[in-house]
Each structure stands twice: as C-alpha cells, then as structure tokens.
C-alpha cells in the first residue's frame, strides 16, 4: 500500500467507523491522571514509568480494536509498520498524523515527530522543580506503542527525546525494533 | 443457521464457547476444551503441510462436511474465532469479522478482563446474541 492509500484509509476509518468524544474532556482526564501520579509518586522518573505501564495496558487492548476497524493484514517490514502507525493508528485514535523521519540505515529505528499533541493541549510544565528536565508528559503514548506492537509479535522500545512542553523545538518520539518475536507468530504467517 | 462459536487464545486454550441452536448434543466442559486444543494443533499442522510450494499457507480456514461448515478466522494477535454453521449459510466471513468487532469492544475494552483468560462478560454475551440473531442464526 502506498502512503496515499494509508492516508485515505486512515481518513475513512476516522470519519466513519469511530465514535468521538469531547476533546476537552479527554485533555482534562489525561491531565488529571498525570497530576495525580505526580502527587502520588513525587518522583518524575517514577511517573514516567507508571505512564508507560498504563500505556502498555492500553496498547495490548487497543490493538484488537485497531485490527478490527482497519482490517489490515500483516505489514511486510518495519517501514510499513511505521507508516501504518502514523497514518492510520494515530489518525484513528487521536486524529493526528505524526511524521515518520530519521530512519537508521538498518531500518530498525525511526522517529515520530508530532506537530500537534491533543494530550498536552493547554499544558505548561511547572517551573519550580525538575519537571522541565525529568517529566515526559505524553509518555503514555510510548507504552501504547510498546503494548500494541508486542501483541503483533514486535518487541520495540519507544521513548521521547524532545518535547515542546520542555521548551524543545519539537515533540519527537524514537521507536526502535528490538526483535520480531518469531516464536509467537500465529501459524501460517511466516 | 449458526450452531456455535468458539474463541481460542494464542496458546490454544478455549476462552469462550457458546451454542446458538437447540438441536446440538451437549458436551462436557472438558470435551469442549479438548476440541479447542485439538483444533489449535490441527490448524498449526495444516499451515505446514500445504501442497502448494513457495507460498506460506494460512492454515485451516474452512472445513466442510455434509451437515455443517466450520469457519476459522485467525487474528494477527493469534486469537482464533471458530464458527460452526449449517452448509448453506452465506457470509460467515462477515459474521466472523463482526464477531471480532464485538470481541474487541466488549471483551478487550473491559479493564477488568485479563487477556488470554476465559471470557465471562454479560455484555459480550448479550451483544453476541444480538449479532447472531441479526445474521439469521
């Protein structure tokens, strides 16, 4: 499938096959989750970890919804996976299409650059502590990617490397394929 | 006429079984488990013994007999959906896909459901019954 076909499929599913909710409610809900975690753990590294864990739990369930709605077959390679994630996955669930950039030469790693982030719509990180250096506000997304890709037999590591909330130029997530989990591939799909 | 639905997790364990028609012989819970496990193994074997060379076979998809047809849909996550219907029921593929939709909604989105475990969800039962009735079970 070409990039254009992915875009069209993503648009089509977003328009016709998904229920939508109020954006403010979503932003407020996520914000209160992060705020509560910060209050509970008081350590930003721990908050990042918890957000990633929550995201993982979401991802393992979300993948079934994604597969049911998008009716796609298995991706031929990791490059195709990246395209599907950005043009269809993020489109269906957040109505954004981050761009796929910075591939390594062995095609095992890429970056997702977000030009908009509905999770962080009205957010400003507190100045008086180390939030600016330690907290990855949207870290739940890394967990979602890790969880959902694990269910389709890809072990990946995902982490943010820059975030506009921290004063960086852009919000960028790095996704790295560790390995394809061969032993769990459903029979008949090698 | 749809006779029954089986859902098998990626390890081959039966996580859901339901009969939708009256005339079927009642099996014990253990027999259903054995049936599911056997199917899982047979499915794995069939994908390896395809006589067509150089093409990866997808494993058993339809099993046709005189009195029934068995359809299997395997998702990319390894979960298998089996539907046993009578021989002339049209569009079982569509039914399987819609069953997958119902599964992804009422099973996976329940935060208290542990993936790969037996499904005990009233909402899932209800919506599944609605779907089967709709497609002429």
Interface residues (C-beta under 8 A of the other chain):
Chain A: X60 X61 X62 X63 X64 X65 X67 X68 X69 X71 X73 X74 X151 X152 X184 X186 X187 X188 X189 X190
Chain B: X10 X43 X44 X46 X47 X48 X56 X57 X58 X59 X74 X75 X76 X77 X78 X79 X97 X100 X101 X103 X104 X105 X108 X109 X115
